Amino acid sequence: MCLGIPMQITKLDGDKALARLSGVSREVSLMLVEDVQVGDYVLVHAGFAISVIDEQIAEETLELLEEKYGAREEEADASQAPRISEDSK
C-alpha cells in the first residue's frame, strides 16, 4: 500500500522545497508538480510532491490519518530526514 501525506510548503529552492507537518520539516522534490508556492499544501509520497491539494482536503486527510494511526508526526524522529536549511536561499 502506498500512502501520500499532506504537507505544507514553507520554502522553495529550485526544484526542491521544504515541507512541514506538525513541526517536522522534510525536503521534497517538486519535479512532478507545477506552480507550487510557499503556503501551498502538497501530497508527498516517497520524497516527491505528487499533487497540490486544497488546505481543507489536507486537514481532513490529516484528521483521518490521526484517527486511524494515532498522533500526527509529532512523535516521529526527524533526525533521519534529508533537509535543506531554513536559512538557505
C-alpha positions as CSV (number, residue, x, y, z in Angstrom):
1,M,0.0,0.0,0.0
2,C,1.2,3.5,-0.9
3,L,0.5,6.4,1.4
4,G,0.7,10.1,0.5
5,I,1.0,12.6,3.3
6,P,-0.3,16.2,3.1
7,M,2.4,18.7,3.9
8,Q,2.7,22.5,3.7
9,I,5.4,24.1,1.7
10,T,7.5,26.5,3.8
11,K,10.4,27.3,1.5
12,L,11.2,26.9,-2.2
13,D,14.7,26.1,-3.6
14,G,14.5,25.4,-7.3
15,D,13.0,22.0,-7.9
16,K,13.1,21.3,-4.2
17,A,11.1,22.6,-1.3
18,L,11.0,22.4,2.4
19,A,7.6,21.0,3.6
20,R,6.3,20.8,7.1
21,L,3.9,18.7,9.1
22,S,3.4,19.1,12.8
23,G,6.8,20.7,13.3
24,V,8.7,18.2,11.2
25,S,10.3,19.5,8.1
26,R,11.4,17.4,5.1
27,E,13.0,18.2,1.8
28,V,10.7,17.2,-1.1
29,S,11.2,17.2,-4.8
30,L,8.9,19.4,-6.9
31,M,9.7,17.7,-10.2
32,L,6.2,16.2,-10.5
33,V,4.2,19.4,-9.8
34,E,3.9,22.9,-11.3
35,D,3.2,26.3,-9.9
36,V,3.8,25.5,-6.2
37,Q,4.0,28.5,-3.9
38,V,5.0,28.9,-0.2
39,G,1.9,28.1,1.9
40,D,0.5,25.5,-0.6
41,Y,-0.3,22.0,0.6
42,V,1.1,19.1,-1.4
43,L,0.6,15.4,-1.2
44,V,4.0,13.9,-0.5
45,H,5.0,10.3,-1.4
46,A,8.5,8.9,-1.3
47,G,10.1,12.3,-1.1
48,F,8.1,13.7,-4.1
49,A,5.3,16.2,-4.1
50,I,2.8,14.4,-6.3
51,S,0.0,16.9,-6.4
52,V,-1.0,20.3,-5.0
53,I,-4.1,19.9,-2.7
54,D,-6.6,22.3,-1.1
55,E,-5.9,23.2,2.5
56,Q,-9.3,21.9,3.7
57,I,-8.7,18.5,2.0
58,A,-5.2,18.4,3.6
59,E,-6.7,19.0,7.1
60,E,-9.4,16.4,6.6
61,T,-6.9,13.8,5.4
62,L,-4.6,14.5,8.4
63,E,-7.6,14.2,10.8
64,L,-8.5,10.8,9.2
65,L,-4.8,9.6,9.5
66,E,-4.7,10.8,13.1
67,E,-7.9,8.8,13.9
68,K,-6.6,5.7,12.2
69,Y,-2.9,5.7,13.3
70,G,-2.7,8.0,16.4
71,A,-0.8,11.2,16.8
72,R,0.5,13.1,13.8
73,E,4.2,13.1,13.2
74,E,4.8,14.9,16.4
75,E,6.5,11.8,17.8
76,A,8.5,11.0,14.7
77,D,12.2,11.1,14.8
78,A,13.1,13.8,12.3
79,S,16.9,13.3,12.7
80,Q,16.9,10.9,9.8
81,A,15.2,13.2,7.3
82,P,17.2,14.8,4.5
83,R,16.8,18.6,4.6
84,I,17.5,21.9,3.1
85,S,18.2,24.5,5.8
86,E,15.6,27.1,6.8
87,D,18.0,29.9,6.0
88,S,19.2,28.7,2.6
89,K,18.2,30.9,-0.4
